[in-house]
Amino acid sequence: MLEKLFKLKQNQTSLKQEVIAGFTTFLTMAYILFVNPMMLADAGMDHGAVFVATCLAAAIGCIVMGVVANYPIALAPGMGLNAFFTYTVVGEMGYSWETALGAVFLSGICFMALSLARIREWIVNSIPMSLRLGIAAGIGLFLALLALQSSGIVVASPATLVTMGDITSFPALMATLGFFIIIALVQRGFKSAVIISILSITALGVIFGGVEYKGLVSTPPSIAPTFMAMDLSGALEISMLSVVFAFLFVDLFDTSGTLVAVAQRGGFLDDKGRLPRLNRALMADSTATIAGAVLGTSTTTSYIESTAGVSAGGRTGLTAVVVGLLFLAALFISPLAGMVPAYATAGTLFYVAILMMSGLVHVEWEDLTEAAPVVVVCILMPLTYSIATGIAFGFISYAAIKLMSGRYRDLTAGVVVLAALFVAKFAFA
């Protein structure tokens, strides 16, 4: 059955090799089990219900990707998108988390429609590479700010907006130690570096930091507080269109970039550099987003950590199915997830920020018309505390700079339309 479904021999792999690859991928991305519930809890959502939704959404996404697309690509609620959900849509814009879930659901429907209509390529190609790199890096800086804030290393200041906090406090020291542990273990080749750091800092918190020990395993919490709680009528309001677009936009490019990166690492691209069964992979991604919104979590997307499993020998969708089954098994560790303090995940957020900012090396820094909008995006996202605002100013600045520099031929219709829409939004909001 496995041979017929996943074509193991054709892909020069085996059951053992795929299982090992699946475990490897899971260990590199299991931190989302602790980070996502904590982050969405800041939006007012039930921690236990979000934990269950995270496990189920990841399991559904991985299994659909494995069975339908037959690629070793794992999915889970995306970092950056959960920050946008909590701190921008709910925190800054003032919408309820139910309305935000409705926006996630609608973005998933739109993503599926774009995949079915085969116009995804036009959208992706219409957005300049520099803006894509800048948006990813800007989200990374935003996550870094969240990490510094949650650990107390950076605090508010009436004189300078932000300043250094008490870096000798237990949370600040533990967050710093957790970050150092991750970097050291990654450098030494440990695939499970992030999860080791989170668990180690949590253990120190239980011993020295007053964290209450709640046990390791139990039956899964109830998902009732978030299941089918999305507010679609609120998400269909005109003012929410920009939010739906932002969820769709970030997911679209995050997924596209991840698929290409994993495919290149695994040698899955054809002679023309294209990914076979691309639409199946995109359908799996959009299906996971829709299912995640129904269950009660932010956008579910493909994970770049899948490259760890590919490096360990994963070649088929069986790797992704193994990851999905492990997420189902993780349903029973909810007490452990509930114990993890914010400072234990701060180092993880900072590490993810580094990964997301690494793409800046590919920016054409010699061309100011390409580099300047990137800097605008990167600076404004964390300083306005809004991913959506950073994206908007990135498009506006790109279009304005190209036009005023006489480089209007570099502008695509997509960039012009989006820049105009963002200008209208700020003018009439």
Secondary structure by P-SEA (a helix, b strand, c coil): ccccccccccccccaaaaaaaaaaaaaacccccccaaaaaaaacccaaaaaaaaaaaaaaaaaaaaaaccccccccccaaaaaaacccccccccccaaaaaaaaaaaaaaaaaaaaacaaaaaaaaccaaaaaaaaaaaaaaaaaaaaaaaccbbbbccccccccccccaaaaaaaaaaaaaaaaaaacccaaaaaaaaaaaaaaaaccccccccccccccccccccccccccccccccaaaaaaaaaaaaaaaaaaaaaaaaaaaccccccccccaaaaaaaaaaaaaaaaaaacccbbbbbccaaaaaaaccccaaaaaaaaaaaaaaccaaaaaaacccccaaaaaaaaaaaaaccccccccccaaaaaaaaaaaaaacccccaaaaaaaaaaaaaaaaaaacccccccaaaaaaaaaaaaaaacc
